[in-house]
Amino acid sequence: MHWYLSLFSQTFFLHRYAAHQSFYMSKGWERFFFVFCYLTQGSSYLSPKAYGILHRIHHAHTDTEEDPHSPSYDKNFFAMMLRTRKVYNGILSGALPVEKKFTKNIPTWGWFDWWANSWLSRLLWIGLYVWFYVAFAPSAWWFLLLPIHVVMGPLHGVIINWFAHKYGETNFETDNTSKNLFKVDWLMMGEGYHNNHHVYPSRTNFAAVKGEFDFCYPIIVLLDKLNVIQIATAGKQPAVSEKEKQVPEKARA
């Protein structure tokens, strides 16, 4: 449950909303999902502001030296994630200069992000996880799962930013190494369709061809029907970009 709740916060709120503005929501609902993100990510909470800016930089400079996370420029995923953490912290603290084009409409909540990213907050969450296992784990072997709870946000990130740029298949030709990890993405709620996403970065549905299914997309459609969010266009998908126009019409359909 923790895996999928945390993953939903990342793919729905941090990725599709904060980074790509695939849909809109009121300030009230935005604050609600800030809190939801904090409650579900816990000790590995990621700032929507810092995540959104970092991910926009990734798309602008994919697989170049300016990409904050690329297997092409790091020896292993530990090195890649350490570099990502350095860029993330620089954005969060304001120490790293960021071009204005990467900050447009980025969701911000200053004091909340400060608290949620503090070491005190992270340690309190870790203490809560340990207490839960002490109280309910049927044997000591279950404690081996504790590190996954503690670093869940970065773990989700490394699965996509490392493995989905090294392994898998492609539906579309791109100028980068993005790949699709799964045919039916049951593990990453659509995030595994990374090749599709790099071709259609603003789409709400990351699945693109027959046989693929984005488990987050039906939730987005439901929230749209409930007027919690508004999908970006009347046609339920953003307009086709110049880059997307290079993809054959049959493939785009």
VOGU-3710 file (C-alpha; in Angstrom, 3 decimals, decimal comma):
1> mhwylslfsq> 0,000/0,000/0,000  2,826/2,409/0,871  4,550/1,656/-2,455  1,516/2,555/-4,563  0,326/5,528/-2,491  3,797/7,062/-2,603  4,079/6,259/-6,310  0,697/7,858/-7,019  1,847/11,068/-5,325  4,955/11,096/-7,470
11> tfflhryaah> 3,394/10,307/-10,841  0,145/12,263/-10,356  1,188/15,327/-8,371  4,928/15,749/-8,777  5,367/14,507/-12,329  2,194/15,059/-14,344  1,041/18,159/-12,456  4,070/20,005/-11,052  6,523/19,234/-13,845  4,267/19,010/-16,912
21> qsfymskgwe> 1,009/20,807/-16,061  -0,952/18,041/-17,797  -4,001/19,194/-15,826  -4,998/22,055/-13,566  -6,363/22,291/-10,036  -7,383/25,034/-7,621  -4,980/26,352/-4,986  -7,012/24,556/-2,332  -6,677/21,184/-4,043  -3,009/21,906/-4,699
31> rfffvfcylt> -2,434/22,361/-0,956  -4,422/19,174/-0,307  -2,090/17,191/-2,557  0,966/18,799/-0,953  -0,224/17,280/2,333  -1,223/14,005/0,658  2,235/13,792/-0,877  3,827/14,347/2,532  1,685/11,708/4,212  2,329/9,081/1,534
41> qgssylspka> 6,017/9,754/0,851  6,935/10,365/4,490  10,677/10,258/5,089  11,398/10,406/1,336  9,130/13,404/0,642  10,066/15,256/-2,544  9,287/18,951/-2,969  6,872/19,580/-5,879  8,804/22,767/-6,644  12,263/21,179/-6,699
51> ygilhrihha> 11,031/17,999/-8,402  9,135/19,937/-11,075  12,098/22,158/-11,953  14,571/19,265/-11,877  12,375/17,169/-14,162  11,916/20,011/-16,639  15,701/20,348/-16,819  15,890/16,588/-17,476  13,571/16,901/-20,469  15,391/19,939/-21,834
61> htdteedphs> 18,820/18,303/-21,592  18,144/14,548/-21,719  21,293/12,426/-21,905  23,631/15,408/-21,982  26,061/16,647/-19,331  23,376/19,085/-18,145  20,886/16,286/-17,445  20,569/15,950/-13,635  20,164/12,177/-13,968  21,468/10,253/-16,958
71> psydknffam> 23,085/6,787/-17,079  25,157/8,144/-19,966  27,202/10,304/-17,566  27,341/8,257/-14,362  29,140/4,951/-13,686  26,312/3,485/-11,597  22,894/4,434/-10,235  24,330/5,387/-6,833  26,515/8,029/-8,487  23,563/9,200/-10,575
81> mlrtrkvyng> 21,280/9,577/-7,581  23,936/11,432/-5,580  24,247/13,912/-8,439  20,453/14,170/-8,626  20,314/14,835/-4,873  22,908/17,615/-5,226  20,882/19,329/-7,970  17,620/18,814/-6,052  19,055/20,373/-2,887  20,507/23,255/-4,884
91> ilsgalpvek> 17,098/24,021/-6,400  15,333/23,649/-3,056  17,722/25,975/-1,208  17,971/28,508/-4,026  21,744/27,999/-4,252  21,516/26,694/-7,819  20,575/29,342/-10,433  17,578/28,208/-12,511  16,403/29,664/-15,811  12,964/31,294/-15,602
101> kftkniptwg> 11,557/29,007/-18,292  11,869/26,092/-15,839  9,949/27,808/-13,029  6,722/28,840/-14,807  3,597/27,857/-12,814  5,599/25,648/-10,459  3,588/24,862/-7,269  5,235/26,327/-4,184  4,506/26,252/-0,457  7,617/27,589/1,250
111> wfdwwanswl> 7,266/26,746/4,931  5,631/23,384/4,225  8,455/22,307/1,918  10,972/23,490/4,509  9,408/21,311/7,210  8,743/18,281/5,002  12,350/18,276/3,745  13,883/18,811/7,192  15,914/16,081/8,862  13,669/16,258/11,915
121> srllwiglyv> 10,630/15,413/9,791  12,457/12,585/8,061  13,668/11,108/11,360  10,162/11,263/12,836  8,820/9,308/9,846  11,605/6,729/10,164  10,746/6,362/13,836  7,095/5,799/12,895  8,052/3,088/10,380  10,239/1,320/12,961
131> wfyvafapsa> 7,450/1,476/15,554  4,980/-0,004/13,051  7,263/-2,967/12,349  8,017/-3,508/16,038  4,275/-3,537/16,739  3,046/-5,611/13,792  5,838/-7,516/12,007  5,279/-11,277/12,494  9,041/-11,983/12,441  12,383/-10,177/12,367
141> wwflllpihv> 12,818/-10,932/8,646  10,198/-8,323/7,834  12,545/-5,603/9,109  14,545/-6,060/5,888  11,748/-4,089/4,187  12,294/-0,999/6,350  14,948/0,596/4,084  12,457/0,521/1,186  10,012/2,626/3,207  12,744/5,077/4,175
151> vmgplhgvii> 14,049/5,756/0,628  10,919/5,011/-1,380  10,805/8,305/-3,345  14,403/8,059/-4,607  13,878/4,332/-5,233  10,986/5,087/-7,564  13,191/7,667/-9,256  16,140/5,344/-9,822  13,937/2,629/-11,358  12,870/5,052/-14,079
161> nwfahkyget> 15,856/7,376/-14,429  18,419/4,577/-14,554  16,755/1,371/-15,712  14,277/2,979/-18,142  17,216/4,621/-19,913  19,177/1,368/-20,167  16,734/-1,525/-20,557  13,427/-2,160/-22,272  11,848/-1,490/-25,637  10,875/1,574/-27,655
171> nfetdntskn> 7,683/2,442/-29,492  9,104/5,627/-31,009  12,433/6,836/-32,290  13,861/9,624/-30,122  17,083/11,565/-29,742  17,643/10,016/-26,296  17,915/6,626/-24,563  14,412/6,500/-23,018  12,758/3,073/-23,085  9,558/1,378/-21,936
181> lfkvdwlmmg> 10,183/-1,090/-19,115  6,885/-2,983/-19,286  4,065/-3,809/-21,681  1,526/-3,568/-18,848  3,021/-1,296/-16,214  1,646/-2,820/-13,012  4,748/-1,877/-11,012  5,180/1,859/-11,718  1,612/3,066/-12,484  2,497/4,204/-16,009
191> egyhnnhhvy> 5,912/5,690/-15,213  7,503/2,661/-16,889  6,316/3,938/-20,296  9,303/6,250/-20,379  9,890/6,183/-24,128  6,245/7,131/-24,713  6,563/9,920/-22,160  9,617/11,470/-23,793  7,731/11,661/-27,085  4,501/12,932/-25,480
201> psrtnfaavk> 5,711/14,702/-22,300  2,471/16,557/-21,533  -0,010/13,746/-22,088  -2,065/12,592/-19,135  -2,066/9,001/-20,428  1,447/7,543/-20,658  0,242/4,441/-22,519  0,452/4,964/-26,277  -0,118/1,742/-28,216  -2,411/-1,270/-28,085
211> gefdfcypii> -1,779/-3,573/-25,135  -0,365/-0,869/-22,845  -2,258/0,341/-19,788  -1,454/3,320/-17,578  -2,951/2,548/-14,150  -2,835/6,193/-13,094  -4,818/7,483/-16,078  -8,287/6,211/-14,999  -7,765/7,934/-11,630  -6,968/11,182/-13,459
221> vlldklnviq> -10,124/10,819/-15,569  -12,193/10,182/-12,426  -10,737/13,235/-10,649  -11,486/15,288/-13,760  -15,120/14,130/-13,761  -15,349/14,990/-10,048  -14,004/18,493/-10,824  -11,024/18,009/-8,536  -8,776/18,678/-11,541  -9,290/19,871/-15,097
231> iatagkqpav> -7,390/18,034/-17,839  -5,439/20,530/-19,916  -7,543/20,569/-23,099  -11,166/20,052/-24,062  -9,998/17,076/-26,114  -8,528/15,578/-22,947  -4,979/15,781/-24,323  -2,593/18,718/-24,867  -2,085/19,939/-28,405  0,476/18,031/-30,484
241> sekekqvpek> 3,886/19,682/-30,213  6,288/20,243/-33,101  8,388/17,328/-31,856  5,346/15,068/-31,723  4,385/16,029/-35,272  7,506/14,200/-36,427  5,984/10,938/-35,163  3,915/9,150/-37,860  0,201/9,886/-37,554  -0,617/6,176/-37,192
251> ara> 1,727/5,869/-34,215  0,338/9,037/-32,594  -3,198/7,682/-32,951
//
